[in-house]
């Protein structure tokens, strides 16, 4: 049987690559869909010296989107993006919109290849195993490419940061991890883990690069748009209220949306809650997230006990990074398929720990949950939304992320056995 495993892995790799090319790359090279117009229009407004303080005026921004990109999706909006997001595509603004999207696709593919190589060297994994882990993001990866999202680049920067730390370059590690913090918040939790392990040069490097990007945003965009973001946008984003979007949307796959569905009556959007008790919605969200945060913190402190001087401190930090990355996506107020590209590093680290410790069941559960997040046929369960208590069945992705989280917790609470070999052909 073992002699067939390389061929099975190569077959899976070919299938996943074909999916990304057919469902991600090819559509992005031929047409513009949602999301990309928001990034590109904001950059055009900046370059033209437009009133950037109106970026969060949805009606005005939508009109600008139609002007800059005729035929773009009808509902353009800049929120809930932080202001520095408007700078992401400034270098591409001289290009026609479709050409600019094609450039982002090429950049995404290059970063994707870098992520595969870096993950293989960081965890470590074989190149084939690393590519499979990355490409198992599947439809999320396709969506990132089609929509011109930057999550491939963000996830690659996180892997590069961890790789730099492994190579004893803490300042570079911090710079990589902090670079996207003012645009996408995810790397903050990774920096917090490094702080828990007293890796202060990594943390300071992250603070320095995040501060530099923030100051560049203020210098180019001005303070007023940042004040609007802090006063009116950030709080709504963190509670799952995203402007044009329905706060009851099952597509958010979050505890915020779930408990809103279960407890808040709305004649149009949610006429059949499980229990029409709106006052219970927020306490349920807070209690759930606090409980999960408590478990995550307890697990991180357990594996960190004894500090960096422990012989297995690298393994402990890797486990903490993996668990914390999953935790952030589990408690996020809203997620989309492309957000789970951020799991490349966390899942790779945890899979390696599980295999090296001989915890094959944990490795299988981690890999199964991770793969199903992208490939589960959610449409078959969407009909349960708004059907009282049965609504919980419509939140399959949320439960899969929860499965990842609890599997990671159980793995890290298990007494560590002597390490064996890493995943793939590389030695531990």
Secondary structure, DSSP 4 states (H G I P E B T S, - for coil): -HHHHHHHHHHHHHHHHHHHIIIIIHHHHH---TTHHHHHHHHHHHHTT--GGGTT-HHHHHHHHHHHSTT--S----TTS-GGGGGTTGGGTTS-HHHHHHHHHHHHHHHHHHHHHHHHHHHT--HHHHHHHHHTTHHHHHHHHHHT-SHHHHHHHHHHHHHHHHTT-HHHHHHHHHTTTTT-TTHHHHHHHHHHTT-HHHHHHHHHHHHHHHHHHHHHH-HHHHHHIIIIIHHHHHTT--TTS-TT-GGG-SHHHHHHHHH--BTTTBS--SS--THHHHHHHHHHHHHHHHHHHHHHHHHHTT-TTSTTHHHHHHHHHHHHHHHHHHH-S---GGGGGGHHHHHHHHHHHHHHTT-HHHHHHHHHHHHHHHHS-GGGTGGGTTSGGGGGGG-HHHHHHHHHHHHHHHHHHSPPPPP---STTS--
